[in-house]
Amino acid sequence: MSNKKPFRKRTIFLLLYLLFAMLPIYWMVNMSFKTNSGILSNFSLLPQHFTLDNYITIFTDPSWYSGYINSLIYVALNTVISLSVALPAAYAFSRYRFLGDKHVFFWLLTNRMTPPAVFLLPFFQLYSTLGLMDTYWAVALAHLVFNVPLAVWILEGFMSGIPREVDETAYIDGYSFPRFFLTIFLPLIKSGVGVAAFFCFMFSWVELLLARTLTSVNAKPIVATMTRTVSASGMDWATLAAAGTLTIIPGAIVIWFVRHYIAKGFAMGRV
């Protein structure tokens, strides 16, 4: 009996926490099937006048659905570039000792701690000079400042868990470094790559300040579009709720594919 009581308490606590965590998401989905008048007029747990007009607006209005396409393009670019840069950097930090290595590693992490507003003016002036404003590359490259340090930090922890004897054995067997890294070492840290890709995707997907400032029309992301729903009649709450619901889907898909890798990241203390 003594063992069952703590188990019941944990179960109740987890259920309450799950309810608390899911309530905002449920409420946003609930609002997305209502009209603005229905949202503002009364309080209801279910839509009294169910409608799909908000989703139809998003899928038929180019100013809405192009925002999702733009976001997916620059987020994918950023994730690929971040991992391509972070993998060799993390390997160097995990396998070699060089002058100032700890200071460089700490400096990388400070970039992740710095507010995006600090880098906003330099990026704006630099991109205006180079003609990169309002392009996918503008946001993808700007987000490298935050995602590369995070990816290096995560991957270095996974790489440090691989014994050095693996490297030495591969070199003795005649493997070149590119062949060893791609065919032997990379499969051993695929969980770390999945975790790093997940966080790079999520941080780039939800970042607003740089994405909104460095784009205007051609590459405007969905996070910027969602901040411009105010009209003469007021805030379009219903359409905004539908857009928010659709914004959750890409992140949920990514979480589904890397859910086991994230658990391993927690176990290794890198997440």
Buried (B, 14 or more C-beta within 10 A) or exposed (E): EEEEEEEEEEEEEEEEEEEEEEEEEEEBBBBBBBBBEBBEEEEEEEBEEEBEEBBEBBEEEEEBBBBBEBBBBBBBBBBEBBBEBBBEBBBBBBBEEEEEEEEBBEEBEEBBEEEBEEBBEEBBEBBEEEEBBBBBBBBBBBBBBBBBBBBBBBBBBBBBBBEEEEBEEBEEEEBEEEEBBEEBBBEBBEBBBBBBBBBBBBBBBEBEBBBBBBBEEEBBBBBBBBEEBEEEEEEBBBBBBBBBBBBEEBBEEBEEEBEEBBEBBEEBEBB
